[in-house]
């Protein structure tokens, strides 16, 4: 009787603590599992790419206890380098944790100048209470206003002292900014020819092949969708600027601004012909040379052939 009660009590204790005697580990589904079998099974799971849940949870818990790296404990140069990779939104969020670091003027100055390369206010003595973080917000607001109404956007920049009321300053701002809507910008430049003149002079086409220079020009000053007076004005201004940047080449090839104008129109028409799916019979190289030399007789055949090859291989000049 006493031995039976002792066995029952002993079995309950083993069930609660797990039997650890030699040859056995625990009970599973009412049967004993040999310790060596469990060890072999564990090794097989790890060999098959199984996950050690205990180790994973332990590692996760230790990382949660560590938390994020405290940038304030790093050298300032390293902290600023890390934060310089953030955009404006992420930098504002970082300022909630590292207020002194994320609100540093150098970081916000870098954000301003990387997005808006030129502003009149950059070259002035900053007014009392000036902040590059505040300037970034104003520049962003002004760009959104410009993309809705260009005239109101420019007036906003002037009212905040960001831009001077000068065609040259406005042209520099447009040339160094990539956040402006190109359709609205095209409308604005069509109305402000004085700004357009200064914008054209900011381009440097020295030692560039004519089609490549024309592509660069139309990346900054987008061509209209239809032919008309504005397109003719753009090509005329480009032709004079290209000749001014390459006087030696113009003398060598015997080209004038009028001849470059004819070549530009020929390149645009060729681009449409080669890239349009509606044109079934594409213009051949021989046809392009013949038609171009008929309009500008002093141009060499080899030079016109290189123009054709460039459009054929690279694509549209005003896309």
Beta strands, then each sheet from edge to edge (+ up, - down):
strand 1: 24-28
strand 2: 31-34
sheet 1: 1+ 2-
end
